[in-house]
């Protein structure tokens, strides 16, 4: 996909700014899509699919009460390498953080309005609903269309794994930061080393990182719309990079954010101990296995250590 023009990026920023407006009451009959995102927040097919920049805004979306019996046809051009759905285990890892956000907003997990701008299949909403988060907006819509959708967003938090191609990762961070709302973005660990990262996130934003035990990667799920009919197709699972959750509680008071982070860190050694998670709130202390290859602070592993990590990845 071609890079966005400065005008398109400006449109995204304007729409994200409007997303901070007062939520409005809307039709509550859609149990898993009970709120409407901002215009900038209208998504493309992806989560991991590639995005098209033009589509009619009159899209018929099936309600949760009558889900499609088979995988829907993609409305956008798809880049197969972008088709990788977030596994359930990854959502479980941040579930306590989402519950903290719901408490901060005086809601329950089931009424917390979650937005993911990149659609791959209905499985995303099902996975989140299975762990108590049933109000999720994730549709085949164009994230980059400034004319689609209303001018305000009713979502409370963005949870997404954007496509890796083009400028999708950068644009997702720009949108999330500009909304001022909490966000959780699952991307390759090396994103922090991108030239735009510090400029987009800024020094005032409290950002922390959640990752698995040393040497362990998230296995992403390839949707059925991409898999071939060959039963031996091995793309059903993929783990191309070390990845981690980039997390922020948005514009909540800093002391409240720090308390929520400390509460989560404590849970990783108690109620969440089975997941063997690591939490890092300082990039200078980022574990070596999650450092970018070009990071001068990345230590070169000994052959013995390299072999051990290689064996861990095979499990």
VOTI-246957 format. One line per field, with one value per residue: residue number from 1; x, y, z of N, C-alpha, C in turn. Coordinates in pm, whole numbers, m for minus. Example, Ala and Ser with C-alpha at 12.3 -4.5 7.8 and 13.67 -1.06 7.14 Angstrom:
<vexvexs>
i c(1  2)
n_east c(1319  1285)
n_north c(m569  m225)
n_up c(780  708)
ca_east c(1230  1367)
ca_north c(m450  m106)
ca_up c(780  714)
c_east c(1320  1290)
c_north c(m330  3)
c_up c(780  787)
</vexvexs>
This chain:
<vexvexs>
i c(1  2  3  4  5  6  7  8  9  10  11  12  13  14  15  16  17  18  19  20  21  22  23  24  25  26  27  28  29  30  31  32  33  34  35  36  37  38  39  40  41  42  43  44  45  46  47  48  49  50  51  52  53  54  55  56  57  58  59  60  61  62  63  64  65  66  67  68  69  70  71  72  73  74  75  76  77  78  79  80  81  82  83  84  85  86  87  88  89  90  91  92  93  94  95  96  97  98  99  100  101  102  103  104  105  106  107  108  109  110  111  112  113  114  115  116  117  118  119  120  121  122  123  124  125  126  127  128  129  130  131  132  133  134  135  136  137  138  139  140  141  142  143  144  145  146  147  148  149  150  151  152  153  154  155  156  157  158  159  160  161  162  163  164  165  166  167  168  169  170  171  172  173  174  175  176  177  178  179  180  181  182  183  184  185  186  187  188  189  190  191  192  193  194  195  196  197  198  199  200  201  202  203  204  205  206  207  208  209  210  211  212  213  214  215  216  217  218  219  220  221  222  223  224  225  226  227  228  229  230  231  232  233  234  235  236  237  238  239  240  241  242  243  244  245  246  247  248  249  250  251  252  253  254  255  256  257  258  259  260  261  262  263  264  265  266  267  268  269  270  271  272  273  274  275  276  277  278  279  280  281  282  283  284  285  286  287  288  289  290  291  292  293  294  295  296  297  298  299  300  301  302  303  304  305  306  307  308  309  310  311  312  313  314  315)
n_east c(83  50  223  67  m53  45  m186  m380  m282  m313  m590  m649  m541  m702  m956  m906  m866  m1121  m1235  m1215  m1434  m1757  m1920  m2200  m2545  m2644  m2801  m2856  m2889  m2708  m2520  m2242  m2136  m2191  m2141  m2027  m1750  m1510  m1465  m1199  m1146  m1247  m1217  m991  m976  m802  m620  m558  m509  m448  m501  m749  m803  m1047  m1396  m1744  m1960  m2189  m2234  m2344  m2370  m2365  m2561  m2462  m2640  m2706  m2476  m2248  m2241  m2015  m1675  m1664  m1656  m1372  m1375  m1179  m865  m628  m328  m150  54  m10  m220  m291  m424  m479  m392  m592  m458  m295  m476  m568  m347  m351  m589  m633  m544  m727  m951  m880  m896  m1170  m1269  m1164  m1315  m1555  m1709  m1818  m1636  m1783  m1921  m1732  m1621  m1458  m1234  m1119  m955  m884  m992  m1025  m1161  m1468  m1369  m1218  m1389  m1521  m1320  m1249  m1495  m1513  m1357  m1486  m1524  m1747  m1838  m1743  m1608  m1550  m1514  m1551  m1436  m1314  m1033  m892  m1059  m1172  m1432  m1612  m1837  m1946  m1875  m1777  m1632  m1730  m1581  m1392  m1138  m859  m772  m552  m389  m214  m177  142  252  331  250  97  141  271  69  m137  m38  m19  m288  m395  m251  m331  m601  m609  m702  m696  m478  m376  m142  m42  253  557  853  1061  958  983  1226  1198  1233  1022  901  960  891  617  501  606  748  591  400  299  424  423  542  439  534  610  766  1124  1244  1002  742  447  203  48  m278  m385  m647  m935  m1009  m780  m623  m531  m707  m568  m500  m260  m155  59  32  m143  m66  157  467  640  803  960  730  542  316  246  166  m66  m229  m345  m479  m529  m491  m149  m56  m255  m228  28  m25  m203  m37  152  m15  m79  174  223  30  134  298  134  m186  m158  61  101  136  386  481  651  703  779  869  1045  1237  1510  1558  1469  1431  1695  1628  1416  1504  1573  1747  1930  1975  2207  2243  2182  2289  2527  2458  2601  2718  2621  2405  2248  2179  2023  1801  1706  1613  1407  1226  1132  948)
n_north c(m120  225  500  723  1049  1375  1520  1321  1201  1418  1436  1199  1263  1482  1359  1176  1347  1444  1224  1240  1360  1396  1089  956  849  550  305  19  m236  m396  m634  m701  m494  m238  32  330  407  678  879  867  641  437  118  m86  m396  m587  m677  m758  m757  m623  m274  m97  217  320  293  222  379  258  m14  m338  m497  m803  m877  m976  m1169  m1320  m1466  m1509  m1816  m1905  m1806  m1462  m1290  m1104  m750  m586  m547  m797  m855  m1132  m1179  m1003  m1113  m1218  m1324  m1215  m1431  m1606  m1634  m1410  m1203  m1278  m1221  m943  m898  m834  m569  m445  m475  m306  m63  m59  m34  217  373  339  117  m216  m514  m627  m412  m240  m50  m164  m106  m221  m138  m295  m546  m900  m1144  m1283  m1396  m1246  m1085  m1294  m1419  m1220  m1190  m1435  m1409  m1228  m971  m825  m611  m509  m335  m414  m413  m460  m203  114  234  459  635  953  1042  859  725  866  1186  1164  943  652  470  319  219  123  m177  m358  m533  m427  m435  m524  m422  m143  182  119  48  276  472  371  400  680  754  636  763  1028  1019  1019  825  506  251  m55  m213  m469  m554  m611  m643  m467  m221  7  110  238  529  715  665  783  1046  1029  900  1050  1222  1264  1070  787  483  131  m210  m538  m869  m1211  m1499  m1544  m1594  m1688  m1673  m1508  m1697  m1635  m1646  m1765  m1653  m1832  m1738  m1689  m1916  m2197  m2460  m2682  m2935  m2963  m2717  m2508  m2263  m2198  m2119  m1867  m1713  m1475  m1274  m1163  m1040  m792  m643  m307  m66  173  392  613  938  928  1025  1056  945  762  593  484  340  150  13  m96  m261  m448  m557  m681  m880  m1052  m1224  m1359  m1417  m1429  m1578  m1819  m1756  m1652  m1386  m1086  m751  m431  m100  79  156  140  m71  m286  m629  m829  m1010  m891  m666  m450  m555  m367  m213  m57  m131  m392  m708  m934  m1272  m1564  m1864  m2086  m1982  m1891  m2131  m2245  m2071  m2112  m2372  m2333  m2188  m2379  m2521)
n_up c(0  m76  79  316  239  360  407  444  678  848  854  992  1242  1317  1336  1535  1746  1779  1887  2154  2246  2415  2481  2299  2333  2190  1975  2160  2085  1955  2068  2061  1928  2034  2022  1851  1655  1596  1296  1209  1322  1169  1020  819  641  825  1064  1035  805  479  399  216  56  m15  6  m5  232  309  452  509  809  977  1266  1602  1685  1469  1337  1059  877  761  687  610  291  202  203  122  m50  13  188  226  416  614  741  1031  1313  1649  1911  2158  2404  2417  2459  2709  2860  2889  3007  3290  3285  3116  3275  3482  3349  3299  3560  3624  3459  3565  3490  3394  3296  3083  2978  2895  2633  2365  2101  1791  1511  1290  1090  1064  1094  1240  1467  1647  1811  1934  2081  2269  2397  2520  2744  2894  2783  2608  2460  2181  1907  1586  1262  903  784  659  793  719  588  586  567  654  901  1227  1392  1645  1891  2065  2198  2467  2494  2293  2144  1969  1695  1461  1094  958  728  506  638  855  1129  1241  1190  1344  1605  1609  1588  1825  2035  1993  2059  2332  2492  2673  2542  2382  2209  2005  1874  1676  1875  1808  1732  1892  1820  1583  1376  1404  1646  1910  1859  1806  2031  2244  2532  2753  2770  2947  2900  2894  2879  2794  2799  2702  2865  2853  2527  2429  2192  2057  1897  1609  1455  1145  944  808  559  426  427  226  46  91  312  433  465  624  737  939  1185  1294  1379  1328  1442  1750  1971  2154  2394  2364  2587  2725  2952  2860  2903  3175  3522  3622  3866  3921  3702  3753  3985  3885  3710  3888  4034  3840  3784  4028  4015  3826  3956  4119  4085  3810  3762  3626  3362  3328  3277  3171  3272  3166  3225  3136  2865  2864  3023  2890  2820  2681  2475  2352  2235  1958  1664  1570  1791  1993  2254  2270  2360  2237  2199  2349  2189  2324  2468  2258  2135  2332  2341  2086  2104  2285  2132  1964  2103)
ca_east c(0  127  223  m36  m10  37  m325  m450  m238  m374  m729  m651  m515  m821  m1064  m869  m887  m1266  m1273  m1213  m1560  m1850  m1989  m2343  m2624  m2680  m2879  m2786  m2935  m2595  m2451  m2097  m2096  m2290  m2100  m1985  m1622  m1493  m1436  m1063  m1140  m1307  m1104  m980  m978  m677  m573  m435  m512  m408  m607  m781  m832  m1177  m1505  m1873  m1989  m2312  m2195  m2436  m2293  m2454  m2562  m2409  m2743  m2714  m2343  m2238  m2210  m1881  m1593  m1714  m1565  m1303  m1418  m1061  m752  m561  m189  m151  147  m73  m332  m248  m512  m426  m438  m664  m365  m245  m581  m570  m234  m382  m725  m636  m526  m856  m1040  m841  m953  m1316  m1293  m1133  m1424  m1677  m1783  m1784  m1568  m1877  m1970  m1618  m1627  m1327  m1229  m1006  m982  m841  m1076  m980  m1271  m1547  m1305  m1165  m1492  m1552  m1213  m1261  m1618  m1491  m1292  m1568  m1534  m1844  m1872  m1627  m1637  m1447  m1588  m1481  m1452  m1189  m972  m834  m1159  m1213  m1573  m1698  m1867  m1981  m1761  m1730  m1614  m1783  m1500  m1318  m1000  m823  m693  m533  m265  m227  m96  281  293  308  263  m14  182  290  m59  m215  15  m57  m431  m419  m197  m411  m733  m595  m767  m608  m455  m292  m107  47  337  693  925  1153  889  1035  1350  1164  1263  905  837  971  818  474  460  641  808  491  313  347  410  489  545  409  589  614  893  1236  1246  869  673  305  168  m70  m369  m421  m792  m972  m1022  m647  m569  m570  m786  m472  m502  m124  m113  120  25  m249  m1  280  533  753  890  933  635  498  211  279  46  m79  m359  m391  m471  m566  m390  m26  m45  m350  m165  138  m87  m260  76  208  m112  m64  304  206  m52  212  363  29  m296  m118  196  112  170  529  492  745  652  889  819  1160  1301  1650  1565  1404  1508  1779  1564  1315  1569  1590  1879  2019  1989  2345  2243  2155  2410  2542  2447  2701  2665  2546  2279  2173  2127  1917  1685  1655  1536  1285  1134  1076  844)
ca_north c(0  348  577  825  1186  1456  1558  1206  1188  1527  1397  1100  1331  1560  1271  1118  1451  1449  1104  1272  1423  1324  978  976  728  492  182  m82  m369  m474  m675  m701  m374  m148  171  371  477  802  863  816  506  337  33  m166  m539  m636  m709  m803  m768  m498  m176  m21  353  368  195  284  377  182  m154  m417  m578  m895  m861  m1094  m1272  m1405  m1466  m1583  m1957  m1930  m1686  m1367  m1249  m980  m633  m513  m624  m857  m899  m1253  m1170  m921  m1187  m1291  m1285  m1223  m1553  m1585  m1622  m1272  m1123  m1314  m1155  m803  m891  m755  m427  m399  m466  m184  47  m58  23  360  438  303  21  m357  m564  m653  m286  m161  m42  m190  m81  m268  m87  m384  m665  m1019  m1242  m1267  m1463  m1150  m1053  m1416  m1442  m1125  m1221  m1556  m1372  m1130  m841  m852  m490  m489  m285  m459  m437  m439  m63  178  315  581  715  1063  1074  753  725  991  1271  1132  800  607  363  350  172  58  m300  m399  m586  m373  m497  m480  m362  0  268  89  51  416  541  322  468  821  764  602  869  1149  1008  1042  714  391  168  m173  m246  m585  m539  m662  m574  m366  m98  120  158  308  672  796  623  881  1167  1002  869  1165  1197  1278  952  673  361  14  m321  m670  m971  m1345  m1545  m1535  m1684  m1734  m1584  m1526  m1766  m1571  m1738  m1726  m1675  m1930  m1673  m1683  m2051  m2270  m2581  m2788  m2969  m2958  m2578  m2488  m2123  m2177  m2051  m1803  m1633  m1420  m1187  m1147  m930  m760  m542  m169  m32  306  424  739  1062  912  1088  978  865  651  502  413  245  42  m65  m172  m367  m552  m622  m771  m995  m1146  m1322  m1423  m1475  m1445  m1637  m1931  m1706  m1616  m1261  m983  m616  m334  37  161  96  114  m198  m387  m755  m838  m1085  m807  m548  m450  m601  m252  m144  m72  m190  m535  m787  m1050  m1395  m1668  m1976  m2173  m1915  m1888  m2266  m2266  m1995  m2178  m2488  m2283  m2146  m2498  m2581)
ca_up c(0  m83  203  323  219  482  426  503  817  922  875  1100  1368  1351  1377  1664  1846  1804  1961  2296  2278  2503  2413  2284  2350  2062  1981  2238  2044  1905  2189  2050  1856  2091  2019  1718  1663  1521  1155  1190  1373  1080  989  699  671  854  1191  1008  661  419  394  95  97  m60  15  24  375  335  467  590  903  1048  1410  1670  1705  1351  1277  933  897  711  685  511  185  234  126  84  m101  127  182  309  529  718  798  1150  1422  1785  1979  2283  2516  2423  2523  2851  2925  2923  3065  3414  3252  3065  3391  3552  3272  3321  3693  3619  3388  3637  3409  3413  3176  2973  2921  2848  2487  2306  1956  1711  1375  1181  1088  992  1099  1362  1580  1743  1910  2009  2179  2378  2470  2600  2870  2964  2718  2501  2384  2094  1773  1491  1139  776  749  619  899  665  518  676  549  707  1044  1295  1426  1779  1918  2193  2254  2589  2483  2168  2158  1830  1640  1325  989  965  602  489  755  946  1270  1278  1190  1458  1724  1602  1621  1965  2120  1977  2123  2476  2563  2691  2425  2395  2071  1997  1755  1695  1982  1759  1692  1971  1759  1461  1388  1439  1771  2018  1820  1815  2169  2327  2663  2858  2770  3026  2821  2950  2785  2850  2708  2757  2920  2759  2413  2390  2099  2034  1772  1550  1386  1009  921  706  429  364  414  106  74  120  453  485  471  755  777  1038  1297  1253  1481  1252  1521  1892  1981  2291  2405  2399  2667  2783  3009  2801  2980  3316  3609  3626  3989  3904  3607  3820  4078  3804  3659  4000  4065  3738  3806  4144  3974  3744  4043  4201  4007  3670  3761  3531  3229  3328  3202  3214  3252  3163  3210  3096  2749  2896  3095  2809  2813  2562  2365  2288  2179  1814  1620  1554  1919  2041  2388  2259  2383  2149  2277  2329  2111  2415  2497  2134  2114  2431  2297  1966  2151  2348  2025  1898  2189)
c_east c(87  119  116  25  m19  m107  m404  m412  m300  m520  m742  m635  m636  m933  m1034  m893  m1035  m1312  m1272  m1343  m1649  m1921  m2138  m2417  m2666  m2759  m2801  m2824  m2823  m2507  m2301  m2047  m2186  m2243  m2043  m1856  m1618  m1465  m1296  m1054  m1209  m1199  m1109  m985  m849  m678  m470  m444  m481  m527  m625  m819  m963  m1279  m1633  m1900  m2115  m2280  m2296  m2356  m2389  m2447  m2512  m2510  m2757  m2580  m2340  m2196  m2073  m1805  m1641  m1609  m1502  m1349  m1300  m957  m669  m416  m176  m61  93  m184  m286  m329  m445  m480  m505  m570  m313  m348  m588  m460  m265  m521  m728  m619  m656  m958  m1008  m898  m1104  m1349  m1268  m1245  m1561  m1770  m1747  m1708  m1662  m1932  m1856  m1616  m1488  m1334  m1102  m1034  m950  m912  m1011  m1091  m1351  m1480  m1254  m1267  m1527  m1447  m1224  m1386  m1598  m1421  m1361  m1585  m1620  m1882  m1751  m1671  m1521  m1519  m1501  m1509  m1314  m1139  m928  m933  m1210  m1360  m1666  m1720  m1902  m1855  m1704  m1717  m1667  m1697  m1421  m1170  m979  m734  m674  m396  m267  m145  46  326  266  333  156  25  198  157  m148  m169  m26  m204  m454  m370  m284  m549  m725  m657  m668  m594  m356  m267  m6  123  475  769  1008  1088  944  1158  1324  1187  1146  855  842  893  667  429  492  694  706  401  376  318  485  467  521  455  594  754  1000  1228  1111  799  522  286  39  m148  m403  m568  m818  m982  m889  m589  m616  m652  m696  m468  m364  m68  m64  110  m80  m195  128  336  659  852  863  838  594  389  273  153  51  m219  m406  m372  m523  m458  m268  m13  m140  m291  m56  84  m143  m149  134  116  m98  66  294  129  26  286  264  m75  m260  15  211  153  318  554  601  687  770  832  931  1232  1448  1669  1495  1490  1580  1709  1455  1375  1583  1732  1978  2041  2131  2354  2211  2286  2411  2544  2563  2638  2580  2408  2188  2106  2011  1789  1623  1570  1405  1181  1069  962  706)
c_north c(125  424  685  962  1260  1496  1444  1186  1296  1496  1297  1168  1412  1472  1207  1218  1461  1331  1127  1337  1338  1213  1005  843  676  364  72  m223  m456  m512  m673  m583  m260  m4  201  449  603  774  809  675  405  252  m33  m311  m579  m680  m797  m850  m631  m406  m112  118  405  256  269  274  300  33  m226  m513  m671  m872  m988  m1205  m1365  m1405  m1546  m1726  m1993  m1798  m1591  m1335  m1116  m867  m554  m606  m672  m890  m1015  m1242  m1085  m997  m1274  m1243  m1304  m1349  m1519  m1562  m1480  m1179  m1153  m1242  m1011  m788  m812  m605  m368  m386  m341  m61  56  0  174  437  404  216  m121  m403  m582  m526  m194  m165  m50  m170  m141  m228  m182  m518  m780  m1122  m1219  m1326  m1367  m1120  m1175  m1441  m1347  m1152  m1341  m1526  m1252  m994  m854  m729  m450  m441  m325  m499  m414  m297  m1  273  451  670  826  1097  971  770  861  1068  1241  981  766  496  411  319  107  m62  m356  m458  m545  m451  m442  m409  m212  79  238  99  195  490  498  389  615  839  743  711  994  1141  1041  932  598  310  57  m225  m359  m580  m599  m578  m457  m234  24  184  230  459  756  772  730  1008  1147  983  984  1126  1200  1155  841  546  248  m103  m454  m775  m1106  m1379  m1546  m1640  m1729  m1629  m1610  m1595  m1707  m1669  m1684  m1754  m1770  m1868  m1668  m1821  m2117  m2392  m2700  m2815  m2961  m2815  m2548  m2344  m2096  m2107  m1988  m1717  m1572  m1338  m1206  m1027  m909  m655  m408  m114  111  324  562  858  1049  979  998  892  745  547  418  308  125  m48  m153  m286  m483  m628  m722  m896  m1096  m1251  m1392  m1488  m1499  m1518  m1750  m1885  m1665  m1491  m1171  m846  m519  m194  133  91  65  m19  m311  m513  m768  m907  m1005  m678  m563  m492  m485  m174  m165  m133  m339  m613  m906  m1176  m1490  m1781  m2068  m2115  m1913  m2023  m2294  m2195  m2059  m2298  m2446  m2246  m2263  m2559  m2527)
c_up c(0  49  198  298  352  512  491  648  904  952  989  1235  1412  1404  1511  1775  1881  1887  2111  2341  2365  2427  2403  2294  2213  2083  2053  2198  1991  2021  2178  1968  1902  2099  1882  1726  1578  1376  1133  1234  1287  1020  854  739  733  993  1147  870  608  401  258  139  43  m52  46  172  408  337  554  678  977  1198  1476  1686  1585  1278  1148  958  843  703  576  406  222  143  74  24  18  95  278  432  643  792  914  1269  1558  1853  2112  2401  2531  2488  2673  2927  2965  2984  3196  3388  3199  3179  3473  3482  3295  3458  3694  3551  3447  3552  3452  3288  3057  2909  2876  2696  2426  2156  1896  1567  1262  1190  1011  982  1226  1486  1686  1852  1995  2117  2297  2462  2562  2733  2936  2900  2592  2419  2299  1957  1682  1363  1016  728  725  727  847  590  610  667  613  857  1100  1336  1565  1796  2055  2253  2376  2576  2347  2198  2019  1803  1493  1223  995  838  601  616  861  1093  1317  1288  1306  1587  1725  1642  1771  2060  2114  2041  2272  2559  2581  2562  2454  2254  2070  1865  1781  1798  1932  1719  1766  1906  1626  1481  1437  1581  1881  1987  1837  1960  2263  2463  2776  2871  2853  2947  2890  2857  2857  2750  2779  2811  2812  2649  2363  2304  2099  1900  1718  1464  1248  985  805  568  354  340  285  145  107  270  516  489  612  806  884  1162  1247  1366  1418  1334  1670  1902  2127  2285  2443  2466  2720  2839  2965  2892  3123  3402  3626  3751  3983  3808  3675  3916  4002  3748  3770  4041  3967  3756  3921  4104  3893  3827  4135  4110  3861  3656  3659  3392  3217  3244  3258  3180  3262  3140  3168  2980  2774  2967  3018  2800  2679  2445  2295  2233  2027  1778  1611  1683  1972  2180  2387  2270  2289  2234  2247  2250  2198  2443  2375  2107  2209  2389  2174  2003  2215  2241  1956  1977  2155)
</vexvexs>
